[in-house]
Amino acid sequence: MIDILAIGIHPDDVELSISGTLLKEKKAGKRIGILDLSRGELGTRGSAELRTQEATAAAKLLNADLRVQLTLRDGFFENNETNLIPIIEQLRYLKPNIVLANATSDRHPDHGRAAKLISDACFYSGLVKIETQMNGEAQAPWRPQAIYHYIQDQFLHPDFVIDITEFMDQKLEVILCYSSQFFSPDSKEPITPISSKEFLESVKAKNSIWGRAINVPYAEGFKTIRYPGVKSLSDLI
């Protein structure tokens, strides 16, 4: 059983957005898993094979308990039974209590579509009459207790933020595992909107802005579809 399953349509979605939170939760003793829905084969830089190697290195730095990569079609996946079933199979196998999913709206159209696909899979995973198998064995229904959407390239107002100050430097190290995608002075790859040195500074600046709202240096932001409940007002301090 995994406590937290972070899902992204592309390898590096999770690292860019919430690697600080994953590092913090891992240090607190939580079991952490990452699920990539595609291999990111449409990326301008690098290749699907290279990104898989980079994802493996990033998972090791995150000390993740596992990383699984599916093969949905990057850019052309649809929200249908064919793509829902393999996600449901992983949810029922890993049994996460919390799922962290792509941004509900973003510059890259894959992100918003993936957010809905993941959210729907979490719901359908709890339905008894949807039958799935893993390793030849029938799976029991499983529905995560909560789904939170991380914020990606487009600046969205978060519903809550998590202090990641202690892990900001490690987060940048994890991101740079994707040397094919992000800034590297020795790279001969084409320039893209995310490959400049300034882009990495913008990631840090965004985390700084969210941190300032709670009087800490750095934080990561999340959106919710269903409002979260707390046991008392003291939980909100």
C-alpha positions as CSV (number, residue, x, y, z in Angstrom):
1,M,0.0,0.0,0.0
2,I,1.2,3.5,-0.9
3,D,0.3,6.5,1.2
4,I,0.6,9.1,-1.5
5,L,0.6,8.5,-5.3
6,A,1.7,11.4,-7.4
7,I,0.4,11.1,-11.0
8,G,1.6,13.0,-14.0
9,I,0.9,12.8,-17.7
10,H,4.5,13.5,-18.5
11,P,7.7,12.4,-16.8
12,D,8.9,15.5,-14.9
13,D,5.4,16.9,-14.2
14,V,5.6,15.7,-10.6
15,E,9.2,16.8,-10.0
16,L,8.6,20.3,-11.3
17,S,5.5,20.8,-9.2
18,I,5.6,18.9,-6.0
19,S,8.9,17.2,-5.4
20,G,9.4,19.3,-2.3
21,T,6.2,18.0,-0.8
22,L,7.1,14.4,-1.7
23,L,10.5,14.8,-0.1
24,K,8.8,16.2,3.1
25,E,6.2,13.5,3.3
26,K,8.9,10.8,2.7
27,K,11.0,12.2,5.6
28,A,7.8,12.0,7.7
29,G,7.7,8.2,7.0
30,K,5.1,8.1,4.3
31,R,5.3,5.6,1.4
32,I,5.5,7.5,-1.9
33,G,4.8,6.3,-5.4
34,I,4.9,8.1,-8.8
35,L,2.8,7.1,-11.8
36,D,3.7,8.5,-15.2
37,L,0.9,8.1,-17.7
38,S,3.0,8.6,-20.8
39,R,6.6,8.4,-21.8
40,G,6.6,12.1,-22.9
41,E,7.5,11.1,-26.4
42,L,6.4,14.3,-28.0
43,G,8.9,16.4,-26.1
44,T,11.0,18.7,-28.4
45,R,14.2,17.7,-26.5
46,G,15.6,14.3,-25.8
47,S,13.6,11.1,-26.4
48,A,11.2,8.8,-24.6
49,E,14.0,6.4,-23.7
50,L,16.2,9.2,-22.3
51,R,13.3,10.6,-20.3
52,T,12.6,7.2,-18.7
53,Q,16.3,7.1,-17.6
54,E,16.0,10.6,-16.2
55,A,12.7,9.7,-14.4
56,T,14.4,6.7,-12.8
57,A,17.2,8.9,-11.5
58,A,14.8,11.5,-10.2
59,A,12.8,8.8,-8.3
60,K,16.0,7.6,-6.7
61,L,16.8,11.2,-5.5
62,L,13.2,11.4,-4.2
63,N,13.7,8.1,-2.4
64,A,10.3,7.1,-3.9
65,D,9.1,3.6,-3.0
66,L,8.2,2.9,-6.6
67,R,7.7,4.5,-10.0
68,V,5.5,3.1,-12.7
69,Q,5.3,4.3,-16.3
70,L,2.2,3.7,-18.5
71,T,2.1,4.2,-22.3
72,L,-0.8,6.5,-22.9
73,R,-0.2,8.5,-26.1
74,D,1.5,11.8,-25.3
75,G,-0.7,14.6,-26.7
76,F,-3.4,12.3,-28.2
77,F,-4.8,10.4,-25.2
78,E,-8.5,10.6,-24.6
79,N,-10.7,10.2,-21.5
80,N,-12.1,6.8,-22.4
81,E,-12.2,3.2,-21.1
82,T,-9.0,2.2,-22.9
83,N,-7.0,4.8,-20.9
84,L,-9.0,4.7,-17.6
85,I,-8.6,0.9,-17.1
86,P,-4.7,0.9,-16.7
87,I,-4.9,3.8,-14.2
88,I,-7.7,2.0,-12.3
89,E,-5.5,-1.1,-12.2
90,Q,-2.7,0.8,-10.6
91,L,-4.9,2.5,-8.1
92,R,-6.4,-0.8,-7.0
93,Y,-2.9,-2.4,-6.8
94,L,-1.2,0.4,-4.9
95,K,-4.2,1.5,-2.8
96,P,-3.1,5.1,-2.2
97,N,-4.9,7.2,0.4
98,I,-4.0,10.4,-1.3
99,V,-3.6,11.1,-5.1
100,L,-1.8,14.1,-6.4
101,A,-2.7,14.9,-10.0
102,N,-2.0,17.3,-12.8
103,A,-3.2,20.9,-12.8
104,T,-6.9,21.3,-13.7
105,S,-5.9,24.1,-16.2
106,D,-2.6,24.9,-17.7
107,R,-0.6,26.2,-20.7
108,H,0.0,22.6,-21.9
109,P,-3.4,21.1,-22.9
110,D,-2.4,17.7,-21.8
111,H,-2.3,18.8,-18.2
112,G,-6.0,19.8,-17.8
113,R,-7.1,16.7,-19.7
114,A,-5.0,14.5,-17.5
115,A,-6.4,16.1,-14.4
116,K,-9.9,15.0,-15.4
117,L,-8.8,11.6,-16.5
118,I,-7.1,10.9,-13.2
119,S,-10.0,12.3,-11.2
120,D,-12.4,10.1,-13.1
121,A,-10.2,7.0,-12.7
122,C,-10.1,7.6,-8.9
123,F,-14.0,7.6,-8.9
124,Y,-14.4,4.6,-11.2
125,S,-11.8,2.6,-9.2
126,G,-14.3,2.4,-6.4
127,L,-17.1,0.9,-8.4
128,V,-17.7,-2.8,-7.8
129,K,-19.0,-3.6,-11.2
130,I,-15.9,-2.4,-13.0
131,E,-13.7,-5.6,-13.1
132,T,-9.9,-5.5,-13.4
133,Q,-7.1,-7.9,-12.9
134,M,-3.4,-7.5,-11.9
135,N,-1.0,-10.4,-12.4
136,G,-3.9,-12.7,-13.2
137,E,-5.8,-12.0,-10.0
138,A,-9.1,-10.1,-9.7
139,Q,-8.8,-6.7,-8.0
140,A,-11.0,-5.4,-5.3
141,P,-12.5,-1.8,-5.6
142,W,-10.4,1.0,-4.1
143,R,-11.1,4.7,-4.0
144,P,-8.5,7.2,-2.6
145,Q,-9.6,9.4,0.3
146,A,-8.5,12.6,-1.3
147,I,-7.4,14.0,-4.7
148,Y,-5.3,17.2,-4.8
149,H,-4.2,18.9,-8.0
150,Y,-0.8,20.5,-8.1
151,I,-0.1,23.8,-9.9
152,Q,2.1,23.7,-13.0
153,D,3.2,26.4,-15.4
154,Q,0.2,28.7,-15.3
155,F,0.0,30.7,-12.1
156,L,-3.2,29.6,-10.3
157,H,-4.3,30.8,-6.9
158,P,-3.8,27.8,-4.6
159,D,-6.4,26.5,-2.2
160,F,-3.7,25.5,0.3
161,V,0.1,25.5,0.4
162,I,2.7,23.3,2.0
163,D,6.0,24.6,3.5
164,I,8.9,23.0,1.6
165,T,11.7,25.4,2.7
166,E,13.8,22.6,4.1
167,F,13.7,20.8,0.7
168,M,13.9,23.6,-1.9
169,D,17.6,22.9,-2.8
170,Q,16.8,19.1,-3.1
171,K,13.8,19.9,-5.3
172,L,16.1,21.8,-7.8
173,E,18.5,18.8,-7.8
174,V,15.6,16.5,-8.6
175,I,14.4,18.7,-11.4
176,L,17.9,18.8,-12.9
177,C,17.8,15.0,-13.3
178,Y,16.0,15.8,-16.5
179,S,19.1,17.3,-18.1
180,S,17.5,16.8,-21.6
181,Q,14.6,19.1,-20.7
182,F,15.9,21.8,-18.5
183,F,18.9,24.2,-18.4
184,S,22.3,22.7,-19.1
185,P,25.1,24.9,-20.5
186,D,26.5,22.0,-22.5
187,S,23.2,21.1,-24.2
188,K,23.0,21.1,-28.0
189,E,19.2,20.6,-28.0
190,P,16.7,23.2,-29.3
191,I,15.7,26.0,-27.0
192,T,12.2,25.6,-25.5
193,P,10.2,27.7,-23.0
194,I,11.3,25.4,-20.2
195,S,15.0,25.0,-21.1
196,S,16.3,28.4,-20.1
197,K,18.1,29.2,-16.9
198,E,15.3,31.8,-16.2
199,F,12.7,29.1,-16.2
200,L,14.3,27.4,-13.2
201,E,14.4,30.7,-11.4
202,S,10.7,31.1,-12.1
203,V,10.0,27.8,-10.4
204,K,11.9,29.0,-7.3
205,A,10.2,32.4,-7.4
206,K,6.7,30.8,-7.6
207,N,7.5,28.7,-4.5
208,S,8.8,31.9,-2.8
209,I,5.5,33.7,-3.5
210,W,3.5,30.9,-2.0
211,G,5.8,30.7,0.9
212,R,5.5,34.3,1.7
213,A,1.7,33.9,2.2
214,I,2.4,31.6,5.2
215,N,5.6,33.4,6.4
216,V,8.1,30.8,5.2
217,P,10.7,31.1,2.4
218,Y,9.2,28.4,0.1
219,A,6.0,26.5,-0.4
220,E,4.1,24.5,-3.0
221,G,0.5,25.1,-4.0
222,F,-2.4,22.8,-4.5
223,K,-6.0,23.1,-5.8
224,T,-8.9,21.1,-4.7
225,I,-12.2,20.1,-6.4
226,R,-13.8,19.0,-3.2
227,Y,-13.1,21.3,-0.2
228,P,-11.0,19.7,2.5
229,G,-12.3,19.3,6.0
230,V,-10.5,20.0,9.2
231,K,-11.2,18.9,12.8
232,S,-10.8,22.3,14.4
233,L,-9.9,25.9,13.6
234,S,-6.5,25.2,15.2
235,D,-5.7,23.0,12.2
236,L,-5.7,26.0,10.0
237,I,-3.0,28.0,11.9
